[in-house]
Structure formats: structure tokens, C-alpha cells
Amino acid sequence: MLKKFTLKNYKNFKDEIMIDFENTAGYQFSTDCIADGTICKMLIYGRNATGKTNLGKALIDIYMTMLGGRRYIDTGVFLNADSLEEAAAFSYEFGFDGHTLIYRYARFSNQELKNEELIVDEKTIFRCDFENCIYDFVDLEYINAETASVDRYIQSMDVGDEEEIQEPKLPFLRWLISNVALNKDSVLIKLSNYARRMAIITAGNAMLRLPKRMNDNFYESLEDSARLKDLEDFLNEMGIECKLILKKLPDGQRELYFGHEKLVPFYETASSGTLALVNLYRRLIPISWEPSFIYLDEFDAFYHYEMAENVINYLKRRYPKCQIVMTSHNTNLMTNRFMRPDCLFILSRTGTLTSLCNATARELREGHNLEKMYISGEFEQYE
């Protein structure tokens, strides 16, 4: 699991910001927010423009770094505009079956790495300084990767004529996992599997904006009667009482309907909240693999507060081990009934992240009304 994440000089985060998922306070209520001594369900509050979305993008940056693929389209600046430092720094600490793995790197931009380092069980495995073309493969043997042809990797870093268009530097960790036959129980395989199952979801009513092809693919999957019933049950559990019917039209296209005496087209008549729920379902619930880490950005923007509670409780039951970080403006969710003070955080305008239990001199207990304390200004200095 992800134990700690540290970020610096990225977008609005000029100074170092850290999330310590192991920093729990030992509460004996809402214990389903914790798994194996690590925070697995977290809710972050923050005023507008504090960087909640940017934090989510940074958290799953490791996915693109390790596995490649299409990065986020980002028209804004990458580095903090008030900093003179030339690169943004990312650091991830994981725990896998008694092993501690730290993977850290720095980026000049959304595409270009400055350096990269891997540490396993306090042993430095490799360091790569792409800026100065210095590569130090210190202890590949410790992870049973001593057969790696590092000379071939270094040759691939040779960009040739400076006038040629330079390709982004290939992270050594990505190359290593792809080119070395690692043991099935290798800590690198565990890291790769974790990163591969990370996702960021903005659970809005995106079905209104999706390309028609993507909606068609989703409707095609609902031809499975069990899948259609699962979606229907999901909506009913969230408080949307409905019956769903999928029909194939004469032109071969599929259409989803609310089942009444007369069929009502789902796509055109569903509320924003219902579409947001279906988008969440489409992005998350039917997947065949178990997610490892999910960042749900303003997941409840279109939800009634009771529906937002239903979603949280559903995710806790469905994915008890998955680390899920949610962002919200809904203070009704700031409650000990299904969260807890060491899993509720405030992201400040200055880029600090503080749990509620560390944002007050009081000893917060199960009977405290956290929402009332928040609204009355108890945690104001951390906003």
C-alpha cells in the first residue's frame, strides 16, 4: 500500500506537502477507514483553488511515469510560478509484504524527467541523473535484477545530434520492469501491479460530454442482463428508485430507458446527480480488476448529502482494502458516523494538508460534532 507521498514545486504547491497514510490516531470507531494500520479512506476539504485536483494528478503521476501511455492534457504551468527551482519533486513510499520501497523522481515538465531513484529496504538500488547523464546502478542484485543489460539502456539515452528532436528520457524503472525477467514475488512486480491499478475520477455528469462512441460501448456492456441489473441495483441503493430497460433499435444502436408504462429515455431525462452516479459506475464498478488507489475529485458535486453518504459507504464495503481519497465541499460528510478525525483533512490556501485531529488542541472524540466545529471556525487557521 502507499504509505507516504511527498510533493514539492508542482503547480500551486511551492513548498513540500506530504500525505502520511500511516499517521493514524487510534480511534476505535469508523475502523473501516483503516486497513493494515494505513488510512484507506480519506476525505479532503479545501476552499476553491487550493489545489485539490492538482494534488490528485500528482498522486497518480507515478502511473504515467512507470507505465507510460497518455498523460493528462494540461494547458497550465507545470512548475510553481513563485518558485525559482527548475523541477518538481515527487516521492512515493510503499509497503509490500514487509518490504519498504521508495521511488522518487524530479520533473522539469510534464514530459521530461530530471532524475530518478529507487530505494528498497533502505538500500539504494539505482540513481539516474538524466540532466548530467550520470547513471549509478548501485545494487540491482538486491532485487534480483543483476542480469539487466544496463549498457543497452544507457545507449538508448544517447540523444545523438543536439539539433535532432529529443525524445523524453525513458525512466529506468519502466525499462527495468519491461526488460528483466523478475520473480513473481518481486517487490517491483508488486509496485507495478499497484501503479497499474491507480485511477483518478472526476465523478461529475460526464456522460453528457462523453463522445458517443464511449456511451455506445457502455450501453453495449449492459446487454449482459446481470450487468444491467447490477447498475439498476446500484442506483436503487444510492436512493434512485428506478427500473432500467435496454433496447436495441432497428439501426443497431442501443438505448437505455427508465421502465414505466411508457419507456422514458434515460440519457435525455436523467438528472445531473443520476448521470454522475452512472458515470462513477461506468468508470469504476464494472472493472474486472481490483483497484489499488482511487482519487475521487469532488465526487459529490451533484449529489444530495444522503446520496454522498451512500456512495462513501458503498465504496467502503465494495473496496475495503483500496486506498480511496475523496475531495468535497460538503460539510455534512464531516462526521464521525462513517469517517474519523484522522481521515478527514483540510487543504489550505498555502498548500498544507492537516488532519482534523491535528488541527485543534482539543482531543477529538466520537461524540464531537465535527461539522459544527468546522463551521464555527475551530480549524480556520489551517484553511
C-alpha positions as CSV (number, residue, x, y, z in Angstrom):
1,M,0.0,0.0,0.0
2,L,1.0,3.6,-0.4
3,K,2.4,4.7,3.0
4,K,3.6,8.2,2.2
5,F,3.6,10.7,-0.6
6,T,5.6,13.9,-0.8
7,L,5.4,16.7,-3.4
8,K,7.2,19.9,-4.0
9,N,7.3,22.7,-6.6
10,Y,4.3,21.4,-8.6
11,K,1.7,23.8,-9.7
12,N,0.3,25.6,-6.7
13,F,2.4,23.6,-4.2
14,K,5.6,25.6,-3.9
15,D,6.7,24.1,-0.6
16,E,6.7,20.5,0.3
17,I,3.4,18.9,1.0
18,M,3.1,15.3,2.5
19,I,0.4,12.8,3.0
20,D,1.3,10.2,5.6
21,F,-1.2,7.4,5.3
22,E,0.3,5.7,8.4
23,N,-0.3,8.7,10.7
24,T,-3.4,7.3,12.4
25,A,-4.7,8.3,15.9
26,G,-6.0,5.0,17.2
27,Y,-9.7,5.8,17.2
28,Q,-12.0,2.8,17.9
29,F,-14.8,4.0,15.7
30,S,-15.1,4.1,11.8
31,T,-12.4,1.4,11.8
32,D,-13.3,0.6,8.2
33,C,-11.4,3.7,7.2
34,I,-8.2,1.9,8.1
35,A,-6.6,-1.2,6.6
36,D,-3.5,-2.8,7.9
37,G,-2.7,0.2,10.0
38,T,-2.9,2.5,7.0
39,I,-5.5,5.1,6.0
40,C,-7.5,3.6,3.2
41,K,-10.5,6.0,3.1
42,M,-9.6,9.8,3.2
43,L,-11.8,12.9,2.7
44,I,-10.1,16.2,1.9
45,Y,-11.8,19.6,2.3
46,G,-10.4,22.8,0.8
47,R,-11.7,26.1,-0.5
48,N,-11.8,26.7,-4.2
49,A,-8.4,27.0,-5.9
50,T,-6.4,25.3,-3.1
51,G,-5.2,22.6,-5.4
52,K,-7.4,19.6,-4.7
53,T,-7.4,18.5,-8.4
54,N,-3.7,19.2,-8.8
55,L,-3.0,17.0,-5.7
56,G,-4.8,14.1,-7.3
57,K,-2.9,14.5,-10.6
58,A,0.3,14.5,-8.7
59,L,-0.6,11.4,-6.7
60,I,-1.1,9.3,-9.7
61,D,1.8,10.8,-11.7
62,I,3.6,7.6,-10.9
63,Y,1.2,5.7,-13.2
64,M,2.4,7.5,-16.3
65,T,6.0,7.6,-15.2
66,M,6.2,3.8,-14.6
67,L,3.8,2.6,-17.3
68,G,3.8,5.3,-20.0
69,G,0.7,5.9,-22.0
70,R,-1.2,9.1,-22.5
71,R,-0.6,11.8,-19.9
72,Y,-3.2,14.3,-18.8
73,I,-3.8,17.2,-21.2
74,D,-2.6,20.2,-19.2
75,T,-2.6,23.6,-20.7
76,G,-1.5,25.3,-17.4
77,V,2.0,25.7,-16.0
78,F,3.7,22.6,-14.6
79,L,6.1,24.2,-12.0
80,N,5.1,26.5,-9.3
81,A,5.0,30.1,-10.6
82,D,6.6,31.6,-7.5
83,S,9.5,29.2,-7.2
84,L,12.9,29.5,-8.8
85,E,13.5,25.8,-8.6
86,E,13.8,24.1,-12.0
87,A,12.0,20.9,-11.3
88,A,9.1,19.4,-9.4
89,A,9.9,16.6,-6.9
90,F,7.7,13.5,-6.4
91,S,8.3,10.8,-3.7
92,Y,6.3,7.7,-3.0
93,E,6.9,5.3,-0.2
94,F,5.2,1.9,-0.3
95,G,4.9,-1.2,1.9
96,F,4.7,-4.6,0.3
97,D,4.8,-7.8,2.4
98,G,7.3,-6.4,4.9
99,H,9.4,-4.6,2.3
100,T,9.6,-0.8,2.1
101,L,10.1,0.7,-1.3
102,I,10.8,4.4,-2.0
103,Y,10.5,5.7,-5.6
104,R,11.4,9.3,-6.1
105,Y,12.0,11.5,-9.2
106,A,12.0,15.1,-10.3
107,R,10.5,16.5,-13.5
108,F,11.4,19.6,-15.5
109,S,8.0,19.4,-17.2
110,N,5.0,17.2,-17.8
111,Q,7.2,15.1,-20.1
112,E,10.8,15.5,-19.1
113,L,12.5,13.8,-16.2
114,K,15.4,15.4,-14.3
115,N,16.4,12.4,-12.1
116,E,15.1,9.1,-10.7
117,E,16.0,7.0,-7.7
118,L,14.8,3.7,-6.2
119,I,15.4,2.6,-2.6
120,V,14.3,-0.8,-1.3
121,D,14.6,-1.7,2.4
122,E,16.9,1.3,2.9
123,K,19.3,0.1,0.1
124,T,19.8,2.3,-2.9
125,I,19.1,0.2,-6.0
126,F,19.8,2.8,-8.7
127,R,20.1,6.5,-9.3
128,C,19.7,8.2,-12.7
129,D,20.7,11.8,-13.3
130,F,19.3,12.5,-16.7
131,E,20.3,16.1,-16.7
132,N,24.0,15.3,-16.5
133,C,23.9,11.8,-18.0
134,I,25.1,10.1,-14.8
135,Y,23.8,6.6,-14.1
136,D,24.6,4.7,-11.0
137,F,23.2,1.1,-10.8
138,V,24.2,0.6,-7.2
139,D,22.6,-2.7,-6.1
140,L,20.4,-4.3,-8.8
141,E,21.4,-7.7,-7.3
142,Y,19.3,-7.0,-4.2
143,I,16.1,-7.1,-6.3
144,N,17.4,-10.0,-8.4
145,A,17.8,-7.7,-11.5
146,E,21.5,-8.1,-11.9
147,T,21.0,-9.6,-15.4
148,A,19.7,-6.2,-16.6
149,S,21.7,-5.0,-19.7
150,V,22.3,-1.5,-18.3
151,D,24.7,-0.7,-21.1
152,R,21.9,-1.1,-23.6
153,Y,19.7,1.2,-21.5
154,I,22.5,3.8,-21.4
155,Q,22.9,3.6,-25.1
156,S,19.2,4.3,-25.5
157,M,19.7,7.5,-23.6
158,D,22.2,8.8,-26.2
159,V,20.2,11.5,-28.0
160,G,22.7,12.0,-30.8
161,D,22.9,15.3,-32.6
162,E,21.7,18.1,-30.4
163,E,19.9,19.6,-33.4
164,E,17.7,16.5,-33.6
165,I,14.3,16.4,-31.9
166,Q,15.0,14.8,-28.5
167,E,12.6,12.2,-27.2
168,P,11.7,12.3,-23.4
169,K,14.0,10.3,-21.2
170,L,12.8,6.8,-20.6
171,P,12.5,6.1,-16.8
172,F,14.9,3.3,-15.8
173,L,12.3,1.7,-13.6
174,R,9.9,1.4,-16.5
175,W,12.7,-0.1,-18.7
176,L,13.8,-2.4,-15.9
177,I,10.3,-3.9,-15.3
178,S,9.8,-4.4,-19.1
179,N,13.2,-5.9,-19.9
180,V,14.1,-8.1,-17.0
181,A,12.5,-11.5,-16.0
182,L,11.7,-10.7,-12.4
183,N,10.4,-13.2,-9.9
184,K,6.6,-13.3,-9.4
185,D,7.1,-12.2,-5.8
186,S,9.4,-9.4,-6.8
187,V,8.7,-6.1,-5.0
188,L,9.0,-4.4,-8.4
189,I,6.2,-6.6,-9.7
190,K,4.1,-5.7,-6.7
191,L,4.8,-2.0,-7.3
192,S,3.9,-2.3,-11.0
193,N,0.7,-4.0,-10.2
194,Y,-0.2,-1.3,-7.6
195,A,0.6,1.6,-10.0
196,R,-1.3,-0.1,-12.9
197,R,-4.5,-0.1,-10.8
198,M,-4.4,3.5,-9.8
199,A,-7.0,5.9,-11.1
200,I,-8.3,9.5,-10.8
201,I,-12.0,10.1,-11.4
202,T,-13.9,13.3,-11.5
203,A,-17.3,11.8,-10.8
204,G,-19.5,14.5,-12.4
205,N,-22.2,14.2,-15.0
206,A,-19.6,13.5,-17.7
207,M,-22.0,11.3,-19.7
208,L,-23.4,14.5,-21.1
209,R,-20.0,15.3,-22.6
210,L,-18.7,11.8,-23.5
211,P,-18.1,11.0,-27.1
212,K,-21.0,9.0,-28.5
213,R,-18.7,6.0,-29.1
214,M,-17.9,5.7,-25.3
215,N,-21.5,5.8,-24.4
216,D,-22.3,3.2,-27.1
217,N,-19.6,1.0,-25.6
218,F,-21.1,1.3,-22.2
219,Y,-24.6,0.5,-23.4
220,E,-23.2,-2.5,-25.3
221,S,-21.8,-3.8,-22.0
222,L,-25.3,-3.5,-20.5
223,E,-26.6,-6.1,-22.9
224,D,-25.4,-8.5,-20.2
225,S,-28.6,-8.8,-18.1
226,A,-26.6,-9.3,-14.9
227,R,-24.6,-6.1,-15.6
228,L,-27.8,-4.1,-16.3
229,K,-29.3,-5.5,-13.1
230,D,-26.2,-4.6,-11.2
231,L,-26.4,-1.0,-12.4
232,E,-30.1,-0.8,-11.5
233,D,-29.3,-2.2,-8.0
234,F,-26.5,0.3,-7.6
235,L,-28.8,3.3,-8.5
236,N,-31.5,2.0,-6.1
237,E,-29.0,1.6,-3.3
238,M,-27.9,5.2,-3.9
239,G,-31.5,6.3,-3.5
240,I,-32.6,6.5,-7.2
241,E,-35.6,4.2,-7.3
242,C,-35.9,3.0,-10.9
243,K,-36.1,0.1,-13.3
244,L,-33.8,0.1,-16.3
245,I,-34.5,-1.4,-19.7
246,L,-32.0,-1.6,-22.6
247,K,-33.3,-1.9,-26.1
248,K,-31.6,-2.4,-29.4
249,L,-33.0,-0.1,-32.1
250,P,-33.7,-1.0,-35.7
251,D,-30.5,0.8,-36.8
252,G,-28.4,-1.4,-34.5
253,Q,-27.8,1.3,-31.8
254,R,-28.7,0.7,-28.2
255,E,-30.8,2.9,-26.0
256,L,-31.2,2.9,-22.2
257,Y,-34.6,3.7,-20.7
258,F,-36.4,4.2,-17.4
259,G,-39.0,1.4,-17.2
260,H,-42.5,2.9,-16.8
261,E,-45.8,2.3,-18.6
262,K,-44.2,4.3,-21.3
263,L,-40.4,4.0,-21.8
264,V,-38.6,7.1,-20.9
265,P,-35.1,7.7,-22.5
266,F,-32.5,7.6,-19.8
267,Y,-29.8,9.7,-21.4
268,E,-32.1,12.7,-22.1
269,T,-34.1,12.8,-18.9
270,A,-31.9,11.6,-16.1
271,S,-30.9,14.3,-13.5
272,S,-27.4,15.5,-13.1
273,G,-27.0,13.5,-9.9
274,T,-28.2,10.3,-11.6
275,L,-25.8,10.9,-14.6
276,A,-23.0,11.5,-12.1
277,L,-23.7,8.2,-10.4
278,V,-23.8,6.3,-13.7
279,N,-20.5,7.9,-14.7
280,L,-19.0,6.7,-11.5
281,Y,-20.4,3.2,-12.1
282,R,-19.1,3.2,-15.7
283,R,-15.6,4.3,-14.7
284,L,-15.2,2.1,-11.6
285,I,-17.7,-0.6,-10.6
286,P,-17.7,-3.0,-13.6
287,I,-13.9,-3.2,-14.0
288,S,-12.6,-6.8,-13.8
289,W,-9.5,-5.8,-11.7
290,E,-9.5,-4.7,-8.1
291,P,-8.4,-1.0,-7.9
292,S,-5.4,-0.2,-5.6
293,F,-5.8,3.6,-5.3
294,I,-8.6,5.9,-6.4
295,Y,-8.7,9.7,-6.3
296,L,-12.3,10.9,-6.5
297,D,-12.2,14.6,-7.1
298,E,-15.3,16.5,-5.9
299,F,-17.1,13.2,-6.3
300,D,-20.4,14.5,-4.7
301,A,-20.7,17.8,-6.7
302,F,-24.1,16.7,-8.0
303,Y,-25.3,14.7,-5.0
304,H,-27.7,15.3,-2.2
305,Y,-25.8,14.8,1.1
306,E,-27.5,11.5,1.8
307,M,-26.6,10.2,-1.6
308,A,-22.9,11.2,-1.0
309,E,-23.0,9.3,2.3
310,N,-24.4,6.3,0.4
311,V,-21.6,6.4,-2.1
312,I,-18.9,6.5,0.6
313,N,-20.5,3.6,2.5
314,Y,-20.8,1.7,-0.7
315,L,-17.2,2.2,-1.7
316,K,-16.1,1.2,1.8
317,R,-18.0,-2.1,1.5
318,R,-17.1,-2.8,-2.1
319,Y,-13.4,-1.9,-1.8
320,P,-12.3,-2.4,1.8
321,K,-8.6,-2.6,1.0
322,C,-8.4,0.0,-1.7
323,Q,-7.0,3.4,-0.8
324,I,-9.6,5.9,-1.8
325,V,-9.0,9.7,-1.4
326,M,-12.1,11.9,-1.9
327,T,-12.4,15.6,-2.1
328,S,-15.5,17.5,-1.2
329,H,-17.1,20.8,-0.2
330,N,-19.9,19.1,1.6
331,T,-19.5,19.6,5.4
332,N,-22.4,17.2,6.1
333,L,-19.8,14.5,5.4
334,M,-17.5,15.8,8.2
335,T,-18.9,13.3,10.7
336,N,-17.6,10.5,12.9
337,R,-20.6,8.4,11.9
338,F,-18.6,7.0,8.9
339,M,-15.3,8.9,8.9
340,R,-12.9,9.9,11.7
341,P,-10.8,12.9,12.6
342,D,-7.5,11.3,11.4
343,C,-9.1,10.5,8.0
344,L,-10.6,14.0,7.5
345,F,-8.2,16.6,6.1
346,I,-8.1,20.3,5.3
347,L,-6.1,21.5,2.3
348,S,-5.1,25.1,2.9
349,R,-4.5,28.0,0.5
350,T,-0.8,27.9,1.3
351,G,-0.5,24.2,0.3
352,T,-0.6,22.5,3.7
353,L,-2.6,19.3,4.5
354,T,-3.7,18.8,8.1
355,S,-6.0,16.2,9.6
356,L,-8.7,17.4,11.9
357,C,-7.2,15.7,14.9
358,N,-4.0,17.7,14.3
359,A,-5.9,21.0,13.6
360,T,-7.1,21.6,17.1
361,A,-5.8,21.5,20.7
362,R,-8.9,19.5,21.7
363,E,-8.9,15.8,22.0
364,L,-11.5,14.9,19.4
365,R,-13.8,12.1,20.4
366,E,-16.6,10.2,18.8
367,G,-19.3,12.5,20.3
368,H,-17.8,15.7,18.8
369,N,-19.8,17.4,16.1
370,L,-17.0,18.0,13.6
371,E,-19.1,19.9,11.1
372,K,-20.3,22.3,13.7
373,M,-16.7,22.8,14.9
374,Y,-15.6,23.4,11.3
375,I,-18.3,25.9,10.6
376,S,-17.7,27.8,13.9
377,G,-14.1,28.3,12.9
378,E,-12.4,25.7,15.1
379,F,-10.0,24.7,12.2
380,E,-9.8,28.1,10.5
381,Q,-6.1,28.7,10.9
382,Y,-5.4,25.6,8.8
383,E,-7.6,26.7,5.8
